[in-house]
Amino acid sequence: MPLIAAGGIGSAADAYARIRAGASLVQLYSALVYEGPGLAKRIAGGLNALLARDGFANVAQAIGTE
C-alpha cells in the first residue's frame, strides 16, 4: 500500500526523510505557495544528490530504509 507524506515538506532533506521512513509519494503545498514553482525542481535536484550520497540508484530503492 503506498504511503503519502504530506505536511512540513519544504526541502529535499524533508522529502528524503519521509521517503526513508516509508513514503512512496510526497505532497507539497504550503511550501510551494510560499517558495513558488521552482521548489519542486530544487527538491528533485536535492533528492538526486542525497540518493547518490547514500548509494541509491533511484527513489524506489530508498523507500522505507530507515
C-alpha positions in Angstrom: 0.0 0.0 0.0 1.5 3.4 -1.0 2.1 5.9 1.8 1.8 9.6 1.0 3.7 12.1 3.2 2.0 15.5 3.4 2.8 18.5 5.6 6.1 20.0 6.6 7.9 19.3 3.4 9.9 22.3 2.2 13.3 20.9 1.3 15.0 17.8 -0.3 16.1 16.7 3.2 12.4 16.8 4.4 11.2 14.8 1.5 14.1 12.3 1.8 13.4 11.7 5.5 9.8 10.9 4.7 10.9 8.6 1.8 13.4 6.8 4.0 10.6 6.4 6.6 8.4 4.6 4.1 6.6 7.2 2.0 6.4 6.4 -1.7 5.0 9.8 -2.5 5.5 13.3 -1.0 3.0 16.1 -1.3 4.0 19.8 -1.5 1.5 22.6 -0.8 2.2 25.3 1.7 5.9 25.5 0.9 5.1 25.6 -2.8 2.8 28.6 -2.2 5.5 30.4 -0.3 8.5 29.5 -2.4 7.0 29.2 -5.8 7.0 26.6 -8.5 10.8 26.3 -8.6 10.6 24.5 -5.3 9.8 21.2 -7.0 12.8 21.4 -9.2 15.1 22.3 -6.2 13.7 19.4 -4.2 14.2 16.9 -7.1 17.8 18.0 -7.6 18.5 17.8 -3.9 16.9 14.3 -3.8 19.2 13.2 -6.6 22.2 14.3 -4.6 21.0 12.7 -1.4 20.3 9.4 -3.2 23.7 9.4 -4.8 25.4 10.2 -1.4 23.7 7.1 0.1 24.3 4.8 -2.8 20.8 4.5 -4.1 20.2 4.5 -7.9 16.6 5.7 -7.6 13.9 6.7 -5.1 12.3 3.3 -5.0 15.4 1.8 -3.5 15.4 4.3 -0.6 11.7 3.8 0.4 11.5 2.5 3.9 15.2 2.0 4.5 15.2 3.7 7.9 
